[in-house]
Amino acid sequence: MQLAERITTSKDAGLGNLLAAPKKNQVSFAGGLPDPLLFPQAELNAGFNRALAGTAAALQYASAAGYAPLRNQLATRLRQDGVPACTDSVLITQGAQQALDLIGRLTLDAGARVIVEGPTYPGALAALGTYQPKFCTVPVQEDGMDMAQLATTLARGGVRLIYTVPDFQNPTGTVMSLQKRQQLLALARKYDVLVLEDAPYRALRYRGTNLPTLRELDQDDRVLHVGSFSKILAPGLRLGWVTGAQDIIDRLVQLKSNSDLESSTLTQRAVSDYLANNDLDAHIKTLRRIYARKCTAMVATLQKHLPASVHVSNPDGGFFVWVELPPELNAEEILARVKDEVTFVPSTTLYPDQNVKNGMRIAFTNPDVAAIRRGCVKLAHGICAEIENAEGNYRVASTM
Ligand SMILES: Cc1ncc(COP(=O)(O)O)c(C=O)c1O
């Protein structure tokens, strides 16, 4: 039985493992899972009940582009955030993940170049990787992508897409500065390249004020702006969206229709009802308050128990703390040491070439504060043991 070559040559990105529930007595900092206690379960339940009780249309085939009232509600929210959008220019997808897949399908031939941040969201490597592009990694700095490297990579030619998470980047938590946003768009214009702005964490800012989105600053309709209800309502809804130039959105609607006909009408109507009858922004405010507390607990515990040679980020929002180990350390070895008690994502998974070994992505949103503290102490002990081990090896080597 022969399968497609692109399948037989592809590797498992391990996304299933990332989203798996933690084992007993294990604290998981691995997947980007929200806190389930914060799901507005009663309100969503009421939304589903009303959607089902209302009309049989909730159970019928409807529209590939999505339920128009929900698209309209999203367009209003996007405009409030400065993103130009109308009902027609918003496509509802099965989570942001499907938007990434559809954009890959639209833009990539095998061998085409895609620029990604290094490190980046592994799900983007998986979704775009299906279309067999050549990934070019541009390092992420404290204020976003390295623009000099971006310019050099673009100058080599053949780039179809720049993939970026400008707000609370997955995995580093960094925010791209306004100047870099403008530089990126100028470079994208110079080389006539599409930009995929993936923004599922944008609403989850714990300090400071948001910068304009790339889509807001976009003057020549080349930015596709992707969002999601996963981190601000619940990932089980599987609802995300993409907005951008109308001709591109129309093509994406066609591709979505070819793929799955449409997203669940019932779920879209339930979420539309939720938005009409509840204050999503008040809910997001609660998320911000609680996630900020969890983030502080994680950063403080790690800083207290780790030596200065280990850099612990202190993000202003999002889901992740990024830990940079001394260069001789390997995060996979630390994971092997601690994995029965605590898990995280080692940096190898977050680079297309899997060549950077000393980074760790640690998600703080899912466990409670006590578990965060407990898990961070265990993790810090594992890191310190690995540092001692490396120093011992160094001493042995230098006396030989
Ligand atoms: C940067 C980024 N993009 C997209 C996704 C996929 O989100 P969704 O659940 O909306 O498909 C995630 C999920 O963690 C993410 O971190």
The ligand as an SDF file (V2000), in Angstrom:
LIG
                    3D

 16 16  0  0  0  0  0  0  0  0999 V2000
    0.7820   30.6330   18.1520 C   0  0  0  0  0  0  0  0  0  0  0  0
   -0.3460   29.6740   18.0440 C   0  0  0  0  0  0  0  0  0  0  0  0
   -1.0390   29.6180   16.9100 N   0  0  0  0  0  0  0  0  0  0  0  0
   -2.0770   28.7860   16.7490 C   0  0  0  0  0  0  0  0  0  0  0  0
   -2.4510   27.9170   17.7600 C   0  0  0  0  0  0  0  0  0  0  0  0
   -3.5850   26.9730   17.5280 C   0  0  0  0  0  0  0  0  0  0  0  0
   -4.7060   27.4030   18.2350 O   0  0  0  0  0  0  0  0  0  0  0  0
   -6.1670   26.8700   18.0180 P   0  0  0  0  0  0  0  0  0  0  0  0
   -6.5290   26.0990   19.2270 O   0  0  0  0  0  0  0  0  0  0  0  0
   -7.0000   28.0850   17.8270 O   0  0  0  0  0  0  0  0  0  0  0  0
   -6.1820   26.0120   16.7780 O   0  0  0  0  0  0  0  0  0  0  0  0
   -1.7480   27.9230   18.9690 C   0  0  0  0  0  0  0  0  0  0  0  0
   -2.0950   26.9780   20.0380 C   0  0  0  0  0  0  0  0  0  0  0  0
   -1.4340   26.8400   21.0140 O   0  0  0  0  0  0  0  0  0  0  0  0
   -0.6680   28.8340   19.1100 C   0  0  0  0  0  0  0  0  0  0  0  0
    0.0610   28.9020   20.2280 O   0  0  0  0  0  0  0  0  0  0  0  0
  1  2  1  0
  2  3  1  0
  2 15  2  0
  3  4  2  0
  4  5  1  0
  5  6  1  0
  5 12  2  0
  6  7  1  0
  7  8  1  0
  8  9  2  0
  8 10  1  0
  8 11  1  0
 12 13  1  0
 12 15  1  0
 13 14  2  0
 15 16  1  0
M  END
$$$$
